[in-house]
């Protein structure tokens, strides 16, 4: 299907109003009505189901017993098919005709809601084409409070507002294709070490304002399902946590869909059922044993340990997700190996390219018909063993486009930096030399006489069931892998035109590289998926100006982040102060702050205007998906004029940060509450409009157990990063 068709379909399906061109208008979805209709269909179907049918609906068939990573048995009495749940957040795991999309972290670093939404829609289209009913993504936890965290790259960076917007756009995109999305991992699974034994202990306010926040966006976007995580929250397993599942997710956030367990994250029969778990996955442990529902749940229901109404509620929620996405009206049969790529590589290239963050440039970039370039490093070429040689990407060999684990996919093809640079060089008549390993010997020969030396370095991480070079999922440190610093130094010793390209799952410490004379540019190319080299060449040669912005802070040293992988339980002592909230609060100078990124042009900011109707006090609205309805209403608008004052076209991400009035409890000095990406021709101006919802001006009041707008003056800061503030204003409540 072409994108236009499914955008239109989607709009019709969820009843959310007009389409403009090929984009769905972003007016608030009428979620409550769509869910009510789905629930009444579900109730009708439920009446035709036996107790055994119900048990089957909520219990996976067991590990490795079906075509997908998760499967449930068909229920013939209601024509409910065998259901396929498949990873993951960047494509169809184990697919052979599917796209290797950009990881979440790259999508976040574009700050481009249209690209993020299109990525979601294409993910959904591929899932549907493969007959996948429930796609296991997107990821809002890990939020990335620990830079070493193995799975941070699957999600959207360490700011809850940015992650929340990305969750919404991705979920609406996926579900626009008729696929049930899954917001995972709920909640506070911030590291791989001991993820299946540890407890994440945190205070109520931190939970609400940081870790719950993007899940509230997911619920507000009508996500069909939520995956509870492996860890404990405040001493109780996330998948049998009455407070997290029943009280917060279902009651406070008004979640109408179902909770499914992470794979083998269930620990009890009746307790998990009564605490709010609705679907157990995969239905057994990884040895086919430890079956906690199925016959066990049947006995628990018969013994009155689990009420029949609870079992009915589980089924209604699962069925409602199925009806909400109209999967009852015909669905492709399950075939993970279908060829469904369409034109989706265009989104991969665009996200990979527009997510590139230019950190340093003394004028060497963009390149213009250089006479000779040198390409340096084992990570500039494809893995000689094959692009999919390592199971679940459990190695860091060759060019890096994604981390490892269940959130990885097969590449259909992979364009390495060297491939793309060579193609471009041929067109320009440029001579290219290659040093395709990380040995510092021989570098000087390869780089001699080059006008530009592209050194590619990496850092990788992933899920803890695979250990790569001593990293058990989480990274052991924030240094580049494979001699990266020494390789850059060796190149710079021999040639003063070094451009460092970083492919990384997250922050690395850049001090050695920045102290190396001859390093003229640093291009933070992130994790680009299958279009790796093409996206890089687009930026290096100035086909586009770089326009990505960091979705996390890069510190000068590891200790500056104030968080680390913890042995035992994590008490989240840093509270609200993670990433830039911490650097700002502790007055630590970062190397490159959250929201930072250079361009080939310049932007000026002017003419800030603030209008507001906000009134201090608690939220009072009825509960809709996402929480009290009034939390989601716009209460203030800020506009600013952005002008491209340079010589080439470019795009600026204008960012809005809020400082709460002094009547609020101690809070981070600045918190992101709006952004707008404007593409501007040289000399052109555009207006960045930031609509602030009530929630954007609220803090979580632990005594009232509600969101409260504090009285007084809010500082409104608009700028080009979290520390490059160009305009300020005030909102008074
Ligand atoms: C991961 C999930 C994934 C599941 C199924 C688990 O180990 O934490 O993210 O969806 O496996 O593969």
Boltz pocket constraint, residues with backbone or C-beta under 6 A from the ligand:
constraints:
  - pocket:
      binder: B
      contacts: [[A, 69], [A, 87], [A, 88], [A, 136], [A, 184], [A, 262], [A, 263], [A, 406]]
      max_distance: 6.0
